[in-house]
C-alpha cells in the first residue's frame, strides 16, 4: 500500500510556475442544530469563463487546508467539512497545461499521487465531508465529490463528466475505483468510457443524480442553503437512502459480463490502437474487488504510463486546437466589416434546408424564409421545423412562449420576391452546378446589393457557382456537416472574388450559430470531403480488387474513425458519395479512385447489410448482383489497405498545404476532428501519420517538427 505521507513531492513543484492557483478559503457555518460545518470555497479569483483547475500548487494549498481542518475536527471545533466552488463552477479538473509539461514518468506518477493524497483525504477527516457541487464539475472536480462522504448537486450545473479517456488518459484521482463501487459497473462504463468516446458527451445534473452519483439535487435559487440544511439533518441522524448503497452493487455476474461486452464494443468501434479506453476498462474490472488503497495505486501507475505516451501528447495538441485555434479562426477578417443579419433566406425546403432554417431561427432568433418549387414541399418543410420546435418544448429545452416565438419567425412560401429584405441567403438545393447557378441567378435579381449569398456545396467550385452572377464577390461557401444541429464545423470557402465584408459576415454568422468556422480556399472537396474521398476511394478500390467488404471495414479500424468507410457512405448517401468521388477524380484523376459501377450501387434501395451496432457485415443480395463480374480476384491484405490509405492521406495533405487550401496543417486537423470525427486521442490526421511513418514514406519529412510524441518516445 502506498503511504502518500512519505512521498517527496518537491520534483513537481517546478510545474507551479505560471499556474493559476485555485485557493481554498474556509469559513465556519453554524448550522441550525448548533453544529459547525467548515466550508471550503474553491476560487481562482477569475470569473466563470476561467474555471477552477487543480494544479500542484492548488493541490498543495488544499492539502494544507484539509490537514488544518482534520486537526480542528479532532479538537472538537467542527463537526463537518463542506466543499463547494465559486459561482457556477466547482472545478474543471487537473490543470492540463501543467500535466503536459510533466517531464518524466516519475513526475507523472507524483501528480497522480499528490491528487490521491489531497483529494483522498476528504474521506479521512475524522468528521463527515460534504461536496456541494454548485456548477461545472469535470475530472478532478467530480473526484472531489466522489471522495467526499456525501454529495449534493445544483440542478442547473452546466455539466458533470469524467472526460479523461477523451484526452487519452484515465480518471486518476479515485474516479476509476470509486465510481463503479458507487453507481455500479454498467453506469460507470457509460460515464468513464462510452460518454468520452461519444465526442465527449457530458451528464446533466439530473442524469448524474439518477445514476446515483449524488445523494440530493436542489434547485439553483437556494442551493447552498438547502444543501447546508440537508447536511445538518444528516449530521443529526437522517438516513441517506442511496440508490447504490454498499450491498446493492451486483458484483458476481453483471460485473464481468458488462466488462466483456464493453471490451467487444471497444474492439468493434475503435479498434485496439487507442490505449486509454482499454486501460480504463482494466481499472474498472479490477475495482470489483480489493481495497480502495489498491485501486488508487493502480490509478497512479496507469496515469503515469498514459501521461507520458504518444496519445496523450496528441490529445493535448487536439485540445489546444479546439480550445484556442477554433475560437480564433485564422484568416477571418475584422468582424467590424460584417453585415448585420436581421433576416435569413434558405433556398429549398427539403430535409437539409429545413435543418438549416431550424438552426438559424433557434440560434439567431431572426425571421427565416424558406421557399421551394411548390407549396406542398414548403408546407412539409415548415411542418418539420414546427415539429422539431415542439420536441424541444416537450423536453423542457424551450418554454411555451419561446417555442411560439420561434414558430412565428419561420415563413414558407413559393413567392421568391420575399427574399428582397434578406441579409443572408443560403441555398440547399441539388448538388449540381447548373441548378445552383440558376437559383442564385434568380435570387440575385431580388435581394439587396449588399446581401450575402452562401452556398452549402460539398465539393463543387464556389467560383464556378458564382461565375454567372453580376456580383460574385458577395458569394461565399458555407459548408455544413450532417447532422446540421450536431456537427460543430462549418467550412467557409473564399474565392478570388470574395470580399472581406462577405467573408466577415459568414464568420460572424457561423459564430452566432454556435459553430466553429475554418477558412479554406476554393479547392475541390475543400478539406473534409477531399480527405474522406481519399478514404472512401481506397475502400472502394479494395472492394473492386476483390476484398470482402467486411474485411475492408476492419482494415480501416486503426484509423480510429467513428465508423468504417462503407458505414459512412451508407450514412451520407451512396448517391452523394458517388458524386463526391466523381468530382475528386475529375479534379485529380491520378490520385483519387472511383468506379463507374459505384453509380449502379447508388441506385439501389439498400446496398449493405449491418449488424445491430450499425457495422457493415456484407452486401445486400441486390448489391451482390450489381457487383457480379465487376470485382477482381486479387484481394488486398488489411496491412496493404491501411498502408495505402495512410500514404494517400499523407500525400494529399502535403499537396493541400503546398496549394494553400488552408494556412497550416493545424487547420486540416481541426477540420477532421470537428467535421469528420477524427479521434481526439489521435490528435487529428497529421500527428497520426507522422507517428505511423507515412509522412516519411511519402515526402521524406514530417508535418510536425519535432514530431508530436509522448515523453516516453521523444
PAPAVEX-280203 format. One record per residue (C-alpha): residue in one letter; z, y, x. Coordinates in steps of 0.25 Angstrom, whole numbers, padded with zeros to 4 digits, always signed. Each point is the difference from the previous one (the first is absolute). Example, Ala and Ser with C-alpha at 12.3 -4.5 7.8 and 13.67 -1.06 7.14 Angstrom:
# residues 2
a+0031-0018+0049 s-0002+0014+0006 
***
This chain:
# residues 714
x+0000+0000+0000 x-0004+0014+0005 x+0012+0009+0002 x-0006+0014-0002 x+0012+0007+0005 x-0002-0006+0014 x-0015+0005+0002 x-0003+0012+0008 x-0010+0009-0008 x-0002+0010+0011 x-0014-0004+0004 x-0006+0004-0014 x+0007+0014+0000 x-0012+0005+0007 x-0007-0002-0013 x+0008+0011-0006 x-0008+0011+0006 x-0007+0008-0011 x+0007-0009-0011 x+0002+0008-0013 x+0015-0005-0002 x+0005-0004-0013 x+0014+0005-0001 x+0011-0007-0007 x+0010+0010-0005 x+0012-0005-0008 x+0008+0006-0012 x+0012-0007-0007 x-0002-0001-0015 x+0013-0003-0008 x-0005-0009-0012 x+0006+0001-0014 x+0010-0011+0003 x+0005+0007+0012 x-0007-0008+0010 x-0007+0006+0012 x-0015-0003+0003 x-0005+0005+0013 x-0015+0004-0003 x-0010+0001+0011 x-0012+0008-0003 x-0012-0003+0009 x-0007+0013+0003 x-0010+0004+0011 x+0000+0015-0004 x-0014+0000-0004 x-0006+0001-0014 x-0004-0013-0008 x-0014+0000+0007 x+0007-0004+0012 x+0008-0013-0004 x+0012-0004+0008 x-0003-0010+0010 x+0008-0009+0009 x-0002+0001+0015 x+0010-0003+0011 x+0008+0013+0000 x+0001-0001-0015 x+0005-0014+0000 x+0010+0004+0011 x+0006+0011-0008 x+0000-0008-0013 x+0007-0011+0008 x+0011+0010+0005 x+0002+0005-0014 x+0001-0015-0006 x+0010-0003+0012 x+0008+0012-0004 x+0000-0004-0015 x+0004-0014+0003 x+0013+0006+0008 x+0003+0009-0012 x-0001-0012-0010 x+0009-0008+0009 x+0010+0011-0001 x-0001+0000-0015 x-0006+0014-0001 x-0013-0004-0007 x-0002-0012-0010 x-0015+0000+0001 x-0012+0005+0007 x-0013+0005-0006 x-0013+0004+0006 x-0012+0008-0006 x-0011+0009+0004 x-0005+0014+0000 x-0007+0004-0013 x-0011-0010-0004 x+0002-0008+0013 x+0009-0011+0005 x-0008-0004+0012 x-0014-0004+0004 x+0004-0010+0010 x-0001+0000+0015 x-0005+0011+0008 x-0014-0006+0003 x-0003+0010+0011 x+0012-0005+0008 x-0004-0014-0002 x-0014+0002+0004 x+0006+0005+0014 x+0009-0011+0001 x-0005-0004+0014 x+0005-0015+0001 x+0003-0012-0008 x+0015+0002+0005 x+0000+0014-0006 x-0006-0005-0013 x+0011-0011-0001 x+0010+0011+0002 x-0005+0009-0011 x+0001-0012-0009 x+0014-0003+0004 x+0004+0015-0001 x-0005+0000-0014 x+0008-0013-0003 x+0012+0005+0006 x+0001+0013-0007 x-0006-0003-0014 x+0006-0014+0000 x+0014+0007+0001 x-0001+0005-0014 x+0004-0014-0004 x+0012+0000+0009 x+0008+0013-0002 x+0012-0007-0006 x-0003+0007-0013 x-0012-0001-0010 x-0012+0008+0004 x-0010+0005-0011 x-0014+0004+0002 x-0004+0011-0009 x-0016+0000+0001 x-0003+0014-0005 x-0015+0000+0004 x-0010-0006+0009 x+0005-0013+0008 x-0010-0007+0009 x+0003-0010+0011 x+0013+0003+0006 x+0004+0009-0012 x-0001-0013-0008 x+0008-0007+0010 x+0011+0010+0000 x+0001-0004-0015 x+0000-0015+0003 x+0011+0001+0010 x+0009+0007-0010 x+0009-0007-0009 x-0005+0007-0013 x-0013+0007-0003 x-0005+0010-0011 x-0013+0007-0001 x-0006+0012-0006 x-0010-0003-0011 x-0009+0011+0006 x+0000-0005+0014 x-0014+0002+0006 x-0002-0014+0006 x+0008-0012+0005 x-0006-0009+0010 x+0001-0009+0013 x-0014+0004+0005 x+0002-0006+0014 x-0010-0011-0001 x-0011+0010-0004 x+0003+0006+0014 x+0000-0013+0008 x+0015-0002+0001 x+0011-0005-0009 x+0013+0005-0007 x+0008+0000+0013 x+0014+0006-0005 x+0004-0011-0009 x-0011+0000-0011 x-0006-0013+0004 x+0014-0008-0002 x+0007+0009-0010 x-0011+0002-0011 x-0004-0015-0003 x+0015-0003-0001 x+0002+0011-0009 x-0012-0001-0009 x-0006-0014+0002 x-0011-0005+0009 x-0012+0003-0010 x+0004+0014-0002 x+0003+0002+0014 x-0014-0005+0004 x-0006+0010-0010 x+0007+0012+0006 x+0000-0004+0015 x-0014-0006+0001 x-0009+0001-0012 x+0002+0014-0003 x-0002+0005+0014 x-0013-0008+0000 x-0005+0007-0013 x-0003+0013+0007 x+0015+0002+0002 x+0004+0000-0015 x+0014+0005-0003 x+0010-0002-0010 x+0004+0009-0011 x+0015+0002-0002 x+0000-0008-0013 x-0007-0012+0007 x+0009+0000+0011 x+0012+0000-0010 x-0006-0011-0008 x-0002-0009+0013 x+0015+0002+0002 x-0001+0009+0013 x+0010+0010-0007 x+0012-0002-0009 x-0002+0012-0009 x-0011+0010-0003 x+0003+0014-0004 x-0009+0012-0005 x-0002+0011+0010 x+0007+0011-0008 x+0014-0005+0004 x-0003-0011+0010 x+0011+0003+0010 x+0011+0003-0011 x-0004-0013-0007 x+0000-0008+0013 x+0014+0005+0004 x+0006-0003-0014 x-0006-0014+0001 x+0005-0002+0014 x+0014+0004-0005 x-0001-0010-0011 x-0004-0011+0010 x+0012+0004+0009 x+0009-0001-0012 x-0005-0015-0002 x-0012+0001-0009 x-0008-0012+0002 x-0014+0002+0006 x-0010-0010-0007 x-0011-0002+0010 x-0013-0006-0005 x+0000-0008+0013 x+0015-0002+0004 x+0004-0011+0010 x-0002-0013-0006 x-0012+0005-0009 x-0010-0001+0011 x-0007-0013+0000 x-0002-0005+0014 x-0003-0015-0001 x-0013-0002-0007 x-0006+0014-0003 x+0002+0006+0014 x-0008-0010+0008 x-0011-0001-0011 x-0001+0016+0000 x-0001+0000+0015 x-0011-0011+0000 x-0008+0008-0011 x+0001+0013+0007 x-0005-0006+0013 x-0012-0006-0007 x-0003+0014-0006 x+0001+0007+0013 x-0009-0010+0007 x-0011+0001-0011 x+0002+0016-0002 x+0001+0005+0014 x-0002-0012+0010 x+0009-0003+0011 x-0002+0011+0010 x+0010+0011-0006 x+0013-0004+0006 x+0011+0009-0008 x-0002-0007-0014 x+0002-0014+0006 x+0012+0005+0008 x+0006+0006-0012 x-0003-0013-0007 x+0008-0008+0010 x+0011+0009-0001 x+0001-0001-0015 x-0001-0015+0001 x+0012-0001+0010 x+0008+0010-0008 x+0002-0011-0010 x+0012-0005+0009 x+0009+0004+0011 x+0008+0012+0002 x-0003+0015-0001 x+0002+0002+0015 x-0010-0011+0003 x-0010+0007-0009 x+0002+0013+0006 x-0002-0006+0014 x-0013-0007-0005 x-0005+0014-0004 x+0004+0006+0013 x-0009-0010+0007 x-0012+0001-0010 x+0000+0015+0001 x+0000+0001+0015 x-0012-0009+0000 x-0008+0007-0010 x+0003+0014+0004 x-0006-0003+0014 x-0012-0007-0006 x-0014+0004-0002 x+0000+0001-0015 x+0012+0010+0000 x-0008+0009+0009 x-0012-0001-0009 x+0009+0003-0012 x+0006+0012+0006 x-0015+0005+0003 x-0003-0002-0014 x+0012+0006-0005 x-0003+0013+0008 x-0014+0000-0006 x+0005-0001-0014 x+0012+0009+0001 x-0007+0011+0009 x-0015-0001+0001 x-0002-0003-0014 x+0008+0012-0005 x-0008+0010+0010 x-0015-0005-0002 x-0008+0003+0013 x-0012+0009-0003 x+0006+0006-0013 x-0004+0015-0002 x+0011+0010-0003 x+0005-0003-0014 x-0001+0015-0003 x-0015-0002-0001 x+0001-0010-0012 x-0004+0004-0014 x+0010-0001-0010 x-0002-0011-0009 x+0003+0003-0015 x-0009-0010-0007 x-0006-0014+0005 x-0013-0006-0004 x-0003-0015+0001 x-0014-0005-0002 x+0000-0013-0006 x+0010-0007-0010 x+0001-0014+0006 x+0012-0007+0006 x-0001+0007+0013 x-0003+0014-0006 x+0012-0003-0010 x+0009-0003+0011 x-0004+0013+0007 x+0002+0008-0012 x+0014-0006-0002 x+0004+0003+0014 x-0005+0014+0000 x+0007+0003-0013 x+0013-0006+0004 x+0001+0006+0014 x-0007+0013-0002 x+0004+0002-0015 x-0012+0009-0003 x-0011-0003-0010 x-0009-0011+0003 x-0014-0002-0006 x-0007-0014+0000 x-0015-0002-0005 x-0009-0011-0001 x-0014-0004-0006 x+0005-0003-0014 x+0013+0003-0009 x+0004-0014+0000 x+0002-0001+0015 x+0007+0013+0000 x+0009-0004-0011 x+0003-0013+0007 x+0004+0008+0013 x+0009+0009-0008 x+0007-0011-0007 x+0002-0007+0014 x+0007+0012+0005 x+0008+0002-0012 x+0005-0014+0000 x+0004+0001+0015 x+0008+0012-0003 x+0006-0007-0011 x+0004-0012+0009 x+0007+0010+0010 x+0007+0006-0012 x+0005-0014-0005 x+0005-0003+0014 x+0008+0013+0000 x-0008+0007+0011 x-0004+0011-0009 x+0007+0006-0012 x-0007+0002-0013 x-0003+0015+0002 x-0006-0003+0014 x-0008-0011-0006 x-0006+0008-0011 x-0003+0012+0009 x-0008-0009+0010 x-0008-0006-0012 x-0003+0014-0005 x-0006+0004+0014 x-0010-0011-0001 x-0013+0003-0007 x-0012-0010-0001 x-0014+0005-0005 x-0015-0002+0002 x-0002+0015+0001 x-0001+0002+0015 x+0000+0015-0002 x+0015-0001-0001 x+0000-0002+0015 x-0003+0015+0001 x+0014+0004+0003 x+0004-0012+0009 x+0004+0004+0014 x-0001-0015+0006 x-0010-0010-0005 x+0000-0014+0005 x-0010-0011-0004 x+0003-0015-0003 x-0014-0005-0003 x-0008-0012+0005 x-0001-0001+0015 x-0015+0004+0000 x-0005+0012+0008 x-0010+0004-0011 x+0010-0001-0011 x+0010+0009+0008 x-0010+0010+0003 x-0004+0001-0014 x+0014+0002-0006 x+0003+0011+0011 x-0013+0007-0002 x+0003+0001-0015 x+0015+0004+0002 x-0004+0011+0011 x-0007+0008-0011 x+0012+0001-0008 x+0012+0002+0009 x+0004+0013+0006 x-0006+0003+0014 x+0013-0002+0007 x+0004-0013-0007 x+0002-0012+0010 x-0008-0013-0003 x+0005-0013+0005 x-0006-0014+0001 x+0008-0013+0000 x-0011-0008+0007 x+0005-0011+0009 x-0012-0001+0009 x-0011+0009-0003 x-0004+0012+0008 x+0007+0013-0006 x-0010+0008+0006 x-0011-0007-0007 x+0007+0000-0013 x+0001+0015+0002 x-0014+0002+0005 x-0007+0005-0013 x+0012+0009-0003 x-0003+0015+0001 x+0014+0001+0006 x+0003-0012+0008 x+0011+0007+0008 x+0010-0002-0012 x-0002-0015+0000 x+0011-0009+0006 x+0002-0015+0001 x+0013-0003-0007 x+0001-0015+0001 x+0012-0007-0007 x+0004-0015+0001 x+0003-0010-0011 x+0010+0000-0007 x-0001+0015+0000 x+0014+0003-0004 x+0006-0009+0011 x-0008+0001+0012 x+0004+0012+0008 x-0012+0003+0008 x-0012+0010-0003 x-0011+0001+0010 x-0005+0014+0000 x-0014+0001+0005 x-0007+0012+0006 x-0015+0002+0001 x-0006+0010+0010 x-0001+0010-0012 x+0014-0001-0006 x+0008+0013+0000 x+0014+0001+0005 x+0003+0005-0014 x-0005-0013-0007 x+0007-0008+0011 x+0013+0007-0001 x+0000-0001-0015 x-0002-0015+0001 x+0012-0002+0009 x+0009+0009-0009 x-0005-0008-0012 x+0003-0014+0007 x+0014+0005+0004 x+0002+0004-0014 x-0004-0014-0005 x+0011-0006+0010 x-0011-0006+0009 x-0001+0000+0015 x-0014+0006+0004 x-0008-0003+0013 x-0012+0008+0004 x-0013-0008+0003 x-0014+0003+0004 x-0011-0003-0010 x-0003-0014+0006 x-0004-0013-0007 x+0013-0006-0006 x+0008+0011+0006 x+0012-0007+0006 x+0007-0011-0009 x-0013-0006-0007 x-0007+0000+0013 x+0010-0008+0007 x+0003-0009-0012 x-0015-0002-0001 x+0001-0006+0014 x+0011-0009-0004 x-0008-0005-0013 x-0013-0001+0008 x+0006-0009+0010 x+0007-0008-0011 x-0014-0001-0007 x-0007-0004+0013 x+0010-0012+0002 x-0003-0005-0014 x-0015+0001+0001 x+0001-0008+0013 x+0007-0011-0008 x+0015+0003+0001 x+0008-0004-0012 x+0005+0013-0007 x+0015-0004+0000 x-0001-0003+0016 x-0006+0014+0001 x+0011+0006-0008 x+0010-0007+0009 x-0007+0005+0013 x+0003+0014-0004 x+0015-0002-0001 x+0004+0005+0014 x-0006+0014-0004 x+0012+0001-0010 x-0008+0007-0011 x+0006-0001-0014 x-0011-0009-0004 x-0011-0009+0005 x-0014+0006+0001 x-0005-0007-0013 x+0012+0002-0007 x-0002+0015+0003 x-0015-0001-0004 x+0004-0006-0013 x+0010+0011-0003 x-0009+0012+0003 x-0012-0007-0007 x-0011-0008+0006 x-0011+0010-0004 x+0007+0011+0007 x+0002-0008+0012 x-0014-0004+0000 x-0004+0014-0001 x+0009+0005+0012 x-0005-0011+0009 x-0015+0004-0003 x+0004+0014+0003 x+0006-0004+0013 x-0011-0009+0004 x-0011+0011-0003 x+0008+0009+0009 x+0003-0009+0011 x-0008-0013-0001 x+0003-0005+0014 x+0016+0001-0003 x+0002-0004-0014 x-0003-0013-0008 x-0005-0001-0014 x-0007-0011-0007 x-0010+0001-0012 x+0007-0011-0007 x+0012+0008-0001 x-0006+0007-0012 x-0002-0013-0007 x+0015-0003+0002 x+0003+0014-0005 x-0008-0002-0013 x+0009-0012-0004 x+0012+0002-0010 x+0009-0007+0010 x-0002-0003+0015 x+0012-0006+0006 x+0012-0010-0005 x+0014+0005+0003 x+0014-0006+0000 x+0012+0006-0007 x+0003+0009+0011 x-0014+0006-0001 x-0005-0006+0013 x-0015-0005+0001 x-0001-0015+0000 x-0014-0003-0002 x-0013+0004-0008 x-0002-0001-0014 x-0011-0010-0005 x-0010+0011-0003 x+0003+0006+0014 x-0002-0014+0007 x-0014-0001-0007 x-0004+0014+0004 x+0004-0003+0015 x-0007-0014+0000 x-0011+0001+0010 x+0004+0013+0005 x+0011-0004+0010 x-0002-0006+0014 x+0007-0012+0006 x+0007+0006+0012 x+0014+0004-0005 x+0007+0010+0009 x+0014-0003+0005 x+0012+0008-0004 x+0001+0005+0014 x-0014+0004+0001 x+0000+0007-0014 x+0013+0008+0004 x-0006+0004+0014 x-0013+0005-0006 x+0007+0009-0010 x+0010+0005+0010 x-0011+0004+0010 x-0009+0005-0012 x+0012+0009-0004 x+0002+0005+0014 x-0014+0003+0002 x-0002+0008-0013 x+0013+0008+0002 x-0005+0004+0014 x-0013+0004-0005 x+0007+0008-0012 x+0008+0007+0010 x-0012+0003+0009 x-0008+0005-0012 x+0012+0009-0004 x+0002-0006-0014 x+0014+0004+0001 x+0007+0008+0011 x+0009-0011+0006 x+0003-0015-0001 x+0013+0003-0007 x-0008+0005-0012 x-0007-0013-0001 x+0013-0008+0001 x+0006+0010-0011 x-0012-0003-0009 x+0001-0015+0002 x+0015+0000-0003 x+0000+0009-0012 x-0014-0004-0006 x-0001-0015+0004 x+0014-0005+0001 x-0001-0003+0015 x+0013-0005+0004 x+0010+0011+0004 x+0006-0010+0010 x-0014-0001+0007 x+0000+0015+0001 x-0014+0000-0006 x-0012-0006+0007 x-0001+0007+0013 x+0014-0005+0006 x-0003-0014-0005 x-0014+0000+0006 x+0006+0005+0013 x+0011-0011+0000 x-0010-0011-0003 x-0010+0004+0011 x-0011+0004-0009 x-0001+0014+0005 x-0001-0005+0015 x-0011-0011-0004 x-0008+0010-0007 x+0000+0013+0008 x+0009-0003+0012 x+0011+0009-0004 x+0010+0003-0011 x+0002+0009-0011 x+0014+0004+0005 x+0005+0003+0014 x+0009-0006+0002 x-0002-0011-0010 x+0011+0000-0011 x+0009-0011+0004 x+0014-0003-0001 x+0010+0002+0011 x+0000-0015+0003 x-0015+0000+0002 x-0002+0014+0006 
***
